């Protein structure tokens, strides 16, 4: 489910040329997403909120799309996450995230 989700485009080069570093990133990903107390869907929604709060357009879009694809996360579930972003990070990241969400769902 979560395999390869965290990879950026540059990770293909790391995997090819620096396998030890790539393996370390994979191990870190596995350690972070354990599902011990929070299931992976919840962790995915947290990651989405963090990327939205950071106003990272590319990461937001990837997180939203993978959440919808992997877990059938709905637009309303994402908006619930973005409500918290509005409260904690303000209007600019919230509005940017809403724009990206509507680009995906429309």
C-alpha positions in Angstrom: 0.0 0.0 0.0 2.5 2.6 1.1 5.4 1.4 -1.0 7.0 4.0 -3.2 4.5 6.7 -2.0 7.1 8.8 -0.3 9.5 8.8 -3.2 10.2 12.0 -5.1 11.5 11.9 -8.7 15.1 12.2 -7.5 14.8 8.9 -5.6 15.2 6.9 -8.8 18.7 8.2 -9.1 19.5 7.5 -5.4 18.2 4.0 -5.8 20.4 3.5 -8.9 23.6 5.1 -7.6 23.4 5.1 -3.8 21.5 1.9 -2.8 22.7 2.2 0.8 21.1 5.7 1.1 18.0 4.5 -0.7 17.7 1.6 1.7 18.0 3.9 4.7 15.2 6.1 3.4 13.0 3.0 2.9 13.8 1.8 6.4 12.9 5.3 7.8 9.6 5.2 5.9 8.8 1.8 7.4 9.7 3.0 10.9 7.5 6.1 10.6 4.4 4.3 9.1 4.0 1.4 11.6 0.3 1.4 12.1 0.9 0.6 15.8 -1.6 3.1 17.2 -2.8 5.0 14.1 -3.7 3.2 11.0 -2.0 4.1 7.7 -5.0 6.1 6.4 -4.9 8.4 9.4 -1.1 8.8 9.1 -1.7 9.6 5.4 -4.2 12.3 6.3 -1.7 13.8 8.9 1.0 13.8 6.2 -1.5 15.6 3.9 -2.1 18.2 6.5 1.6 18.8 7.1 2.3 19.3 3.4 -0.7 21.6 3.1 0.5 23.6 6.1 3.9 23.9 4.4 2.3 25.1 1.2 4.1 22.5 -0.8 2.0 22.3 -4.0 3.6 19.2 -5.5 3.6 17.3 -2.2 0.0 18.3 -1.5 -1.2 17.1 -4.8 0.7 13.8 -4.5 -0.6 13.3 -0.9 -4.2 14.0 -2.0 -4.1 11.8 -5.0 -2.5 8.9 -3.2 -4.9 9.2 -0.3 -7.9 9.1 -2.7 -6.4 6.2 -4.7 -5.1 4.1 -1.9 -7.8 4.6 0.7 -10.8 6.1 -1.1 -10.4 9.2 0.9 -13.2 11.6 0.0 -13.1 15.3 -0.8 -14.9 15.9 2.5 -12.3 14.0 4.5 -9.6 16.1 2.9 -11.6 19.3 3.6 -11.8 18.2 7.3 -8.0 18.0 7.3 -7.7 21.4 5.6 -10.0 23.0 8.2 -7.3 22.2 10.8 -4.7 23.6 8.4 -6.8 26.8 8.2 -6.9 27.0 12.0 -3.2 26.2 12.7 -1.4 27.6 9.6 -3.7 30.3 8.3 -5.6 31.2 5.1 -2.8 31.2 2.5 -1.9 27.5 2.8 -5.6 26.6 3.2 -6.7 28.4 0.0 -3.8 26.9 -1.9 -4.7 23.4 -0.8 -8.4 23.9 -1.6 -7.4 25.1 -5.1 -5.3 21.9 -5.6 -8.1 19.7 -4.2 -10.6 21.2 -6.6 -8.2 20.8 -9.5 -8.0 17.1 -8.7 -11.7 16.4 -8.1 -13.2 18.5 -10.9 
